[in-house]
Amino acid sequence: MNDGDGTTLPTNAARLGTRLRLARQTRGLTLKALADEAHCSESLLSKIENGKASPSLPMLHKLVKVLGTNIGWMFEEADGEEGIVFRAGTRPLISLDPLRRGEGISLERIIPYSPGHLLQCNIHHVEEDGESAGPIEHVGEEVGYVIAGEIELIVGDEVFRLNPGDAFVFKSELPHHYRNVGTGRASIFWVNTPPTF
């Protein structure tokens, strides 16, 4: 499902809803108070908490900002498990819904979310014609390295065309988004701090 605000994040909707409700209740917020602060309807928020709707990525950013948490905590399968090595083929994969976003984007979690990590690292796999929701802005700093494909990165008013081997860095407070402008799948090794996804 989609709330009309961009790309949705299909996942275990019940798990996402439970985590959202837990974060809201932990902070002593009513549904109405959270909905007002995140600029969404109370009925949509209720549907999300009950696993009957999925928030868009921009909406999820607003919700986690108000709740003082991050998107990673909403999606992790293991609650706070620590590790050092994360084997190929065993890392969590978060898929972004392709609705209105070409073939979509998936995030391969390199560092599983944990409150103990200062960094967040994913490989963004962007299908042909895929594009991120946005532009989005949040606190922090980001750095990336294009592994494969051709990417257009938009940061503020600047547009950059990136190819394999190109790297970037920018302050996350600048509005930013990206899209695959090549043929075939593109992949970006992406690190940011503090964790936001």
Helices and strands as residue ranges (DSSP letters): H 13-26, H 31-38, H 42-49, H 57-67, H 71-75, E 93-96, E 105-109, E 120-126, E 141-148, E 151-155, E 158-162, E 167-171, E 176-180, E 186-193
